Amino acid sequence: MAFEVITWWMMVSSGPSPVKTSAEVDAVRGGVGWCFSVVYPLDVAKTRIQALPSNGKGKEKQQSSMLAVLTQIYKAEGLSGFYRGFGATMLNTFSMQYAYFFFYSLVRNSYISRLTRRLPAGSKLPPLSTAAELLIGAIAGALAQIFTIPVSVIATRQQVGRLEDSSEEPHDDSFLGVAREIIEEEGVGGLWLGLKPGLVLTVNPAITYGVFERVKSLSLLAQAKAGTATKLSPWMSFIIGAFSKTLATIVTYPYIMAKVRIQARCADSDDGHNVLPHTPHHVNTKHVGAIQILARVLKKEGFAGWYQGMQAQITKAVLSQALLFMSKEQFEHWALAIMIMAARVSSRQ
């Protein structure tokens, strides 16, 4: 979700730079919270589909659909099951968002300073290329991942839950309870599970934004030749954005699935069977990497196994983007109101 917000923000901005004022950050934060609460049950369902692999046959294949998983959650846990890990996931989204913008500004300003020092005195610095902006964005995303991934691990464990744990021993599934359990069983390093595939996935916003800009340019060129509108309509922008996000998801999905399985610890067994998260026998279990997971899935389930749950991932991503896009104008009104209020307060001091 965090990278979806960042990518959407890049695409609706007037330029490639996502550096924003604190008022705009607060406005979007409120809007994202509303949109996120609407689609969050889909996020829980897609995480469980990704974390609990099946053989892709018969009844098991049917039960891996989003509707079937949502039905199972409701029957077993009620409405509260749709919002397992909601607090941790929201914290992950917003901490990733702020960390990304912080590191983006830091890296971008440092890069511009180096370019400025190389220019002759009095020369004007040309605008950064799209490639440079995307590279800076990827670096910022990687740095943000390093600092925020512990929250992602906790959120994933909470979303997956203990549906197959038949023991009557009470468990503390709160944010701090899950964090304490991870540290006790796996050490502090357990909070950074899935970091490597997470770093690979920092290319997702770059792919989305790059495709968006390319298709946007082609569409504008076609409209210019036809003598119609000189800019894209809001809904055309949304359609291009949805297409770009879908393409980026298809390209990076195997690593998305592998990251979830690593964080949920459902792939850490020598025989390839599921291992429930939060159980003591994880202590001595060797961690399985993304490449090992993908190789195992390819051997057992074929190439299609790499894309188990992708429909749920795309559905959730496109719906999130649609809600954010349709609410963009309202977010801007909130930002303007906040900035006017801040200006008035400052003038009275």
N, C-alpha and C positions, 0 to 999 in steps of 0.2 A: 504493500500500500504506500509506503513512504516514497519509493521511486515513481509510482504512478502520480502522486501529488507533484513531485519535482518535475516530471516530464510534462504534465499538464501545464504547470506554471511556466515552463520554458516556452511551450507552444502558444499560449495565449498572451505572452508578453510582447511588447513592441519590437524587441530585439532578442538576441540569443542570451544576453546576460540576465541571470535570474536574481541579481542583487536587488533587494527590496527594502523599503523603509519598515521600521518596527510596526507602524500602524497597519500597513498592508499585510504584514505577517500575522498580526492579531486578527484582522478581518478574515483572512483566508483560513486561519486556524479555526475560527468559529464555524465557518461554512463547511470546512472539511469534516469537522466533528459531526455536524448534522447529516451530511451525505454518508459518512462512514457508518453511523449508527443504523442507517437504512439497509446498507448492503452487507453489514457485518455477518449475519447468519450465513451468507454465501461464502464468506471468507473462512468461517469455521468448517463448513462442509467441504470446501476444496482442500483445506489443509488435511482433513481426515482421509480424503480420497488419496491424496498424494502420499500420506504417511503409512497407509495400510495397504500394501500391494496385494493384488490377487493374481490368480492364474489366467484371468481374462476369459473364463468359460462359464456358460450356463448361469446359474443363480448368482454366483459371485460377481460376474460381470454386470448383471442387472443391479446389484446392490451397490455398485461403485458409481452409479449415476447420482447427480446432485440431488434430485428429488427424493430418491431412495434414502440417501444419507440424512437429509433434512427430516424425513419422516421418522427414521430410526432415532435421531436425536430427540425429537419431540416426544416420542413414545417412552424413551428411557429417562429423559431428564426434564421434560417439560420446556416451557418457554425460556427458562433460565439457561438451558443448555445451548441455546442459540447465541448466547453472549459470554460463553466461557472465554476467559482471557481478554475480555474487552478492554479493561483498564491497561493491561500490559501492552496490548497491541496499539492502543491509542498513544501511550507513552513512547513506544518505539517509533511510531509514525512521526510524531512531533519532534522528538529528540533527533531523529534522523534528518528531519527537515531543517531544524535550526543548525545542526552540526554541518550539514551540507552547505548551507548558505555562508556559514562562518568560514569554513575552509575554502569555499569558492572565492570569497572576497580576499582571503589571505593569499591564496596561490595566484589569483589574477593580478592583484596589486603588486605582488613580488615580480611576476613576469613582466608587467608593464614597466616597472622601475628598471629592470635590467635592459629592456628595449630602449627606454628613454636615455639611459647612460651611453648607449652606443650611437645615438643619433647626434649629428652636428648641432652645435649650439643654435637655438632659435628655431630648429626644425619641429614641425608638428607630427605627432605620432599618428600614423594611419590606423583606421579601425582594425580590430583583430579579426582574422578570418574565422569562418564557421568551424573549420577544422581545429584551429587553436582553442576556440571557445569550448568545443566538445572534449578536447583533450584535457583542458583545465577542469571541466565538469567531471570527467572520469577520475581524475586524481582526487578531486574533492569528495567524490562518492566513495572512493576507496578509503580515504582517511576517516570519513564519517562512519563507514562500516566498522572499522577497527574499534571505535569508541562506543558504538551503540549496539553492537550485535548481542551482548549479554541480555539485553531486554528482549530481543527477538527470540533468543533461545527459550527464555522463560515463557514468553507468549505462546510459542509453538507447543511447549509441553502442556500448558494449560488448555489450549484448544484441542489437542489430541485426547487428553484426559486419561481415564482408567476404565474404559468401558468393558475391557475383558478381564479386569482384576477382580477375582471372586473372593478375595480375602476380606475378612470383616475388620481388619486392623484399620483404625481411623487414620486419615491422611490430611495433612495441611496443604490444600491446593491454592492457598493465597500466594500473592506475588513473592513475599518474603519467605514463605514456607517452601515454595518450589526452588527459590534461589538457594536457600540453606541446604536443601536436600541435594541439589546438584553439586554444591561445594563439598559436602560431606562424603558423597559417593565418588566423585570424579576429580575433586580438587578445583581450584580456581580456574584452571584451564578449561573445565567443562562448560564454563560460561561463554567460551569462544568457539564452540562447535559450529561447523559450517562456515567458518571465516573464509576459507579458500574459495569455495564456490560462490560465496557472497561477493568476493572481490571480482571474480569473473563476471558476475551479473551486473557490475557497474557499467558495462557496455550497453545494457538494455535501454536506458534513456537516450544514449547517443544514437543507437540504431533507430529508435522511435522518432527522435527529433530530426535526424538526417533524412529518413524516408519522408517525413512530413514536409520538410522544406523542399525536397525534390519534387514530390507529387504536387505540392502547392504551386511551384514554379511552372510545371507543365500545364496545370489547370489554368493558371493565369494567362499563359501563352496561348492556349487554345481559345480562351475567351476573347483575348485581344484580336486574334485572327478572325474570329466570328463577329467581331464588332459589338459584343455584348458588354456585360459588367466588367469594370476594371479591377474589382476586388472580389474576394470570395464571400459568399453569403455565410452567415453563422452556421447553418446546417451543413453546408458543403465543407466548412472547416471541421465540423464534428465528424463527418463521414471520413474525411482524409485522416483525421486523428485516430479514429477507431481502426481504420485499415493499418495505419502505421504501428499502432500498439499491438494489433493482432500479429503482424509480420514479425515484430521484435520478440513477441512471446513465443512464436513457433521456433524461431532461431535459437532462443536461449532456454526453452522449456526443460530439456533434460537436466540442466544444472539447477533449475528452480526446484524440480522434483527431488533431485539428489540432496539439495540443501535441506529441504524439509525432513527427509528421512534421516539425515545425519543429526539434525537438531532434536528430532523426536526419539532418537536412538532405537528406531524400529528395524534397523538393518545391521545392528552390531551383534551378529551371531555367526559362528563358523559354518553352520549348516544352511544359512540363508533364510531361516524362519524368523518371523517377527519376534522381537523382544520388547516387552512393554516398557515404557519409560517409567522412571521413578522406582525401580526395583533394585534391591541390594546387590543382586548378582551382576549389576552393571560395573561394579567396582573393578573387577578383574577382566572385563571384556575388552578386547582390542577394538579400537575405533576403526570403522570402515570409511575409506575415503570416497570422494565422488566418483572417481574413475572406476574403483572396485564395484561400487553400487551399480553404475551404468553397465559394466561388463556382466555382472550377475543378472541384471534385469534382461539384458540382450540375450543371454544364454537361456534363461528360463521362460521369458515371455515374448521374445522377439523384438523387432524394432518398435512395434506398436506399444510395447511396455514403457518405452521412454516417454510416451505422451499420455500416460494414464492420468486423468484428471485435468487435461489441458482445456477441455470444453468448459469445465467449471472455472478455471483460471481466467479464460478469455471472457466468459459471461460476466464474472465479477468485475474484471478490469474495465470492460466496455461500459457496463452499467454505472460504475463509479465515475468514469470519465463523462458520461452523459449527464449525470446529476451535477457534477462540478461545472461542466460547460454551460448548462442551462442556468446555473446559479451565478455565473461569472459576473454578470452585470450587478446583481445584488451585492456580491462581495466588494465590488468597486465602490458602490454607494456606502457600504459600511466603512471602507478604508477612508473615503472622503470625509465622512462624518467624524471619524476618529481624529483625522488630521486637523479638521476645523476646530474641534473641541480642544485638542492639544494646543493649537495656536492661541485660542482665546484664554486658556489657563495661563499660558506663558506671558501673554500681554498684560495680564492682571498682576503678575508678580513684580 
